Amino acid sequence: MTQQGTSVVQRVRRSGIVIPFAVLFTVLSFASGPFATKVNLVNLLDQQSSVLIIACAGTLVFVAGGLDLSVGAVYALSAVVSARLALHGDIVFALIVGLLVGVLIGLVNGIIVAVLEINALISTLAMSFVVSGVAALMTSGNSITLYSRPAYGDVAQTMILTVPSSVWILAAVACVLGAVLWATAFGRYVYAVGGNPNAARLAGLRVTRVRIATFMISGAAAALGGLIDSSRVLSAQASNGGQALTFTVIAGIVVGGTSILGGEGAIWRSVLGVLLLALIGNGYNLLGLDPLYQQVTLGVLILVSVGVEGFGRVAQRWNLASMRQRLVWQTPAVPERTGRSMR
């Protein structure tokens, strides 16, 4: 493959999510009258705010070469802890403790993965079981309701310029994490660690600390998502989130074009990836389509996204191999030495 063809593939990987998102948005706008209304779009962002926040932080973990499967469990535990404390105590204190729970679990995940060098897939999956079990023990399988504490709902339900506070929190988190990843030294370290950890370590970067920091950010975002959703419905239970939430987050990140092998990705792409999945679900509901086909559509999208990434990496290898071959052909032959000396 030529270098021009490889660059085209790279551009598709980096910004390809824009095309299907724009096409789907346009089609739904014409096919369904209620779709393009402010009420529907704001409601869509409100319902997806937690998933989007978690996906933004999860992008950092992906770019650094990691994977966090515990976000769904952290989401539930933080909501349960915060709701239980807020039921009979100070609401602000309860929210802070809920966030700290996520940060602490992220720290433990980071130490296990970066310091003990245990596979992130296995370690975070095991952590999700532990955290889910703790949440179930705390609630005894029951739901914690906060109807007697309506102030708890101010976190997600406060209207600012006719837009819920959950959407404003999402916008703030996405902008901050996007700026961190794109325009700060820490963001460059994250890309370097995910691209080639050995080279990053030789360059003097503290690879372990960078990876731990990404897991802590992911844990904090999962906790924040749990607090927002529990605030919206004034209740929390251990069965919320779970593997379904984790799958949605990872699917959105992958569909957005972030590499599952690390070293490449962007916050805005993950946001569009999650929103693309949300548009598909919203479109199925508004158009009255069979929801069973929705799972097929999501599966095909993920396979296509992973396939494009794999093809891009194969194209890179082909291009490097062809460049090496051209260098070999263009290298002038060294004349043989004979045993005779020139007189």
C-alpha positions, 0 to 999 in steps of 0.5 A: 500500500502506498503512503498516500493510501495509508494516510487516507486510512489514518484520516478515516480512523481519526475522523471517520466517526463524523460521517456516520454521525452526521448522516444518521442525525440528518436521516433521523431529522427528516424521518422523525419530526420530534427528533430534532426538537430541543426537548428531545435533544436535551433529554437525550444529552441528559439521559446520556450524560453519565455514560458520556462522562465515564467515556471521556475519562475512559478514553484516557485509560484506553489511550494509555494502553489500559482498560477499565471494566469496573466502571459500571460497578463503581458507578453503582457503589458510589451512588449507594454510598452517597445516597445512604449518607445523604439519607440522614446526613449532610448532602455535600459531605455525602457527594464528596465521599461518593466521589472519593470512593471512585477515586480510591477504587481507581487508585487500587486498579492503577496499582494492580495494573501498573505496579503489580503488572497484572492484566487490566482485563482480568484485574478490573473485571475481578474488581467489578465483582468485588465492588458489585458485591460490596454494593449489594451487601450495603443495600441487602438487595434493596433500593435506597430512596431519597424522596425525603431529601429532595435537595439531593436532586439538585445535582442533576435536576437544576435548570440553568438556561433551560438546560439541566445541570447534568448536561452542564456538568457533562460539558465541563468534564468533556472540555476539561478532559479534552484540554488535558489530553490535547494541550497539556504535558500530562496528555502527551505523556498519556499518548507516549505511554500508550504508544510505546511504554518502553520508549516512554520509560527510557525517555524518563517518563514515569509510566507507572504514575501516568497509568495510575492517574488515568485509572483514578480519573476513570474511577472519579468519572464513574462515581460522578456518573453514579451520583448524577443518575441517582440524583436524577431519580432520587434513588440508588441500588446496587444493580444499577450500571453493571456490565450493561453500562460498561459495555456501552462505555467501551462500545462508544469509545471503540466506535469513536475510533480510539485504539484498543491498543493504546497511543491514539484517541480523542475525547471528542471522538468518544463523545460522538461515538457514545452519541451515535449509539444513543441516536440509534436507540433514540431512532429505533424508539421514535420510528417504532422499529423492532428493538431486537435489530438494535443489538445487531446494529450495535454489534455491526458498528463495533465490528466495523470500527475494530476492523477499520483500526486493524486494517489501519495497523496492517496498512502501516506495517505494509507501508513500513515493509515496502519502505524497507524493501525500497531502501534495500533495493536503492542501497548501492552494492559494495564492491568485493575486495580481492586478495590482490593489492593495487600497485 
